[in-house]
Amino acid sequence: MNLEDRFEKFLIHEDELQVILNELYKESEKFEIMLPFTLREPALEINFETLEIKINVGKNDFQLPVKTAKKVKSEISNYGDVLDALFSAGILKPENENEIINFLKNKMMEAEKFTSSPRPFAIAFDTNCFMLKVPSNLLQKELRKIPCVYSELVLEELGLLAQHKLNGIIEHLKQLYPSSAHELSFLRYCETRIARRAKMGIAEVNKLQIEHAGKTIGAKPPNNFSTLSSVERDNQIIESYVKYQEERKVELIFLTTDNNANIRAATKGLATFYIKQPTNLSNIKINYKSLTKLLYTLSVMFGYIKLRTGFTTTLIYSTWPGKTFKEWKSDLMKILIPKDIKATQNIRKHLAVLRT
């Protein structure tokens, strides 16, 4: 039997996921999240009495067979992806978030004190910032006023990374993880692990354009851009920001999640901030809004996840064959819920009301 034959299928925008979670919450006040590339279940637990997330998996729970082919290894998500999902959802904050926010606020205050126009400034992002949804999580409240720019080379790099498909690799993954074989089959012809992140990054660029009037810095990529290493592409992106800063007489604040890129940019004369990934994983708080973001970002990192509530297991996919860029931009998910539960009727009814 086809996987979808056993489930009711819903195509859900991230902001509509609350409808489904409300119905599943009636079955259990505890949500359990299972991930495909670890045998430890559940990988994460959501307790709504304490509003906390418990992370049950660690680095050692993602051990791989020694002889696994390199190309297959690159498609197996790991513990770092769990942390990246929590970070991208805005649940884990940068260790130096207050330092960054206070610096940017002071820059704004200094600009407002001048009677004549001061040297303008803007935030510039590296590629990983978009793949980790840094702009959405950082540019809140008064920081929304700060101009933002991104190099055309960032979009070029995201586009290159977004092209790759899984195809035959799925058969190898099914052999390594036979208990997940049925669910993994659904990812055939879908994006690779890095391509899913890249498409989420492109959607984040689009969001920056709409919500913060993000401006593209024109920078023609060299003919060999696609063959450059990631470090070489980073250098090209940094150079495009340096050139823009010099030509436009503007001060750029370069934000990056790569400390090496941070150092290279600083030596080139850019004001920089290295966004430090958090290390404190105790007492992680959550609410319904951040939960919907987490379920989406986890499904991007892993391709799909399972959400267990009581006796019901729901499948959440971030990708499927033929998913369009418009669907990526709207954070669309495919939700598969067992057909024999009452919740599906209520979900269809509530979604119909919400969408009218």
N, C-alpha and C positions, 0 to 999 in steps of 0.2 A: 504494500500500500504506500502511495506517495505520502511524503511527510505532511504536506498541506491538506491531504484528505482527512486527516485526524483532527484538524484544527480549524477554528474560525479565524479568518485572516482579517487584520485591520492595518491599513496604512495610516500612520499617526504622525502628526507634527509633534515636536518635542513639547510644545505648550498645550497640546491636547492630551498628553499622556496621563495627566492628573485624573481624567475621567476613568481610565482603566485602573489606576492605582486605588481610587476610591472604592471600586467594586472588589478588588482583590483584598483590600484592607478588611472587608467584612468577614473574610475567611480566616484571617490571622493578623494580629497586631505586630507580628514579627516577619520581616521579609528576609529571605535567604537568597544569596546570589551565588550561582555556580558558574565556573569558568571552564572552557573546553580543554585547556592545556595543563591542567593539574588534577590529581586524583583526590586532593583534599576538598571535602564538601562539608558545609558551604564555604566558599572562599571568603565571603563577606557576610555579615549579619547586620540588619538594620533593626534597632529596637526603638519603637515609637513611644515607649514609656519614658525612656531616658533621652530620646532624640540623639542617640549615639550610633556610630558605625564601629563594628568590631572587625578587624582584619585578621583572618585566621591563617592566611597563607604567608609564606616567607620565601626568601631566595631559593632555599633548598627544595621547595615544593615544585620547582620548574626544572628539575634535572632532566637532561636529554641523553639518549644513548650515545656513546662515544663515536660510533661510526655513522651517525646521521649526516647526510650530505649537507654541505654548506648552504646550498640554495634552499633546502627544506628548513634548515635551522633558522634562517632569516624570517621564515613565516610563522614561527612558533612564538607566540606572545609570552611575556615573562613577568616577573615581579615588578620590574621597572614600569611596565605598562599599567599595572594596577595603580601605582603612585601617580603616573602621568594622567590617568583618567580622573583620579581624585583632584589633581591639580587643575586640569582643564575644566572640570566642573565647578571650580571656585571653592571647593571644600577645604583643600589644603592650600594655605597661603604661602607666598614666598617668605623666607626667613627675614629678608630685608625689606619687606613690603612697606613698613612705616617709614623707613629711610627714603625709599623712592618717592612715596607720596608726599612726604614733608618737603623734599627737595623740589618737586614739581610745583607744590603750592607756593613755596618761597619764590620760585621763578615767576609765577603769575603775579604775586604781590609786588615784586620788584618792577615788573613791567607796568603795573597800574600806577606806580608812584611817579613815573616820568611825565612831565608836561608835554615834551615832544616825544615822538615815537622812538623807543629804544630799539636796539638790535632785536629783531624778531627771533623767536625760537620755536622749535617743533620737535615732536617725538619721532624717531625713526626706528623701525623694527627689523630684526633679522627674520629669516625664514621660519625658524623653530618657534618664534613667538606666536606666529599665526597657527602653527600646527598644535600648539598648546593653548590656544585661545586666550593668550595674555591680554590683548586689547579689550576684549569683552569684560574680563574680570578686573582689570586695573582701572579702566577709564570710567569710573563711577562718579556720580554727583558733580562736584565742581570741576573735576578733571576732564569732564566732557568738553570743556571750552578750549582745551589745548589743541592746537593744530597737529595733525599727524601726517606723516609721509611714509611712503614705502617705495623701494626701488623697483623698477620694471623687471630687474633681474630676479627679484624675489618671486614675482609671478611666473617668470620663465622657469625657475627652479621647481616651483610647486607643480607647474604643468608637466615638466619632465618626470617628476616622481609619481604623478597621478596616472601615468599611462599603463602601468604594468598590471597584468592579469594573472590569477592563480593557475587556471587551466590544469595541466597534468599534475601539479604539485599536490593537489587535493588527495589523489590516490595514495601518495606517500604518507600524508598526514593521517589518513584513515587507518593505515597499517600501524602507525605509531600509537594512535589513540582509538582503538576499536570501539570503546564504549561511546565515543562521540561520532562514529562513522556516519550514522544516518543524518545527523545535523550538519556535519561538515560537507556532506554531498551537496547541500543547498548553496554552498559558496563557490561551486565550480563555475568558471568564467567570470567570477567577480574580481574586485580589486585585491591586490596584494596588501600585506600589512602596512607597508610604507605608503602605498597609493591611497589607502583609506585615510590615513593621517593627512596626506597632502590635499585630498579633496575637502576634508574638514577645514584645512588651512585656507584653501581658496574661498570657501564659504565665509570664513572669518574675514578675509580681505574684503569681500563683497559687503559684509556687515559694517566694516569700518568705513567704507565709502558712503554708505547710506546714513549711518547714525552719527558719524563724526566728520563727515566731509573729507575723508582720507584722500590725499592727493598723491598721484603717481609721479615719481621722479623718472623722467625719460632716460633710459640707459640702454643703448643698443648692445645686445649680447654678442660676444665674439663668436666667430664661426665654429669654434671648437668647444663652445660652452657645455654642450651635452656630454663631452668626453672628459671634462675636468673633474678632479676629485672634489669632495665636499668642501675641503679646506680651501682649494683654489677658487671654488665658486663663492665661498664666504669672502675671500679677499677681493673678488670682483665687485661684490655687493658693497663692501666697505668703501672701496675706491669710488663707487658711484655716489655714495653719501658725502665723501670728502669733497669731490668735485662740485656737487650741488651746494654744499656749505660755502665753498670759496666763491663760486660764481654768483650766488644769490645773496651773499652777505647775511646769511641766516645761521643761527647757532642750532645745531642738531644735538638732541639727547638720544644717543644710540642705546637701545635696550636689546639685550641678548641673553639667551639661556646657556650660552657656551662661553666658559671663562677664557678659553684661548682666543676666541673671536673678540671678546671684551678687551683683552690685552693688545691684540693687533690693532683694533680700532683706536684705542687710547694713544698708541704710538703714532698714529696718523693724524692726531689732533682733534679727534671727536670726543666730546663729553660722553661718558659711557656709564651704564649701570649693568652689572651682571646680576641677573635675576636668580637668586639662590633657591634651589629646590628645598622644601622643608624636610627636616629630619625628625621632628617630634610627632610621633604617630599615636600619642595617647589622647584620650578624651576628644575624639573627632566628632564634632557636632554636625547635625544635618537637619534639614526641614524638607517639606514636600517639594519646594521649588528646586533645591539643590539635588534632591533625589532624582528628579526627572532628568536633570543635566548629567548626573552620574551614570544613569542607566544608558543614556545615549553615548557618552564618551567611552564607557566600558565596551559597549557593543562595537564602536569604531576600532578600539585597540585590539579586540579579540575576534572581530567579525560577527560574533553572536554571543549572547549570554542566556542563561536560564534564571528565571525568577520564581522561586518557590514560596507559595503562601499557603500554609496548611497542607492540604492534599493536592493542590493544584500547581502544576509547573507550566509556566508561560515562557515561550521563546521570544527573544527580542533580537532582531537582525538590523544592522546598520546598512547592509548592502545586499543586493540581489541582482541577477542578470538584467541588464537594461535600465538600471537606475539612472535617471537623467541628472544633469548638473542642476537643473531647477529643483529637483528633489533633494539633492545634496545641500543646496543653499537654504532650504527650509528645514533642515535637520529632520528629514522624514525617516521614520522607522517602520519596519514590518513587524507586527505583533501577532504571534500565533498562540491562541488560547484553546484548550481542549473544548470540543464541541458539546460535551455532555454536562457542562456546568451552567447554572442559571445566570451567571454574571454576563454572559455574552449578549443576551437579550437586552439587559439593562444598558450595557455599553453602547449598543447600536442606537438605542432610544436617546440616550444622553448626547451622543455625538451628533445625531440628527438635529437636536435642539440647538446645540452649540454652533453648528455650521449654518444655521438658517439666518 
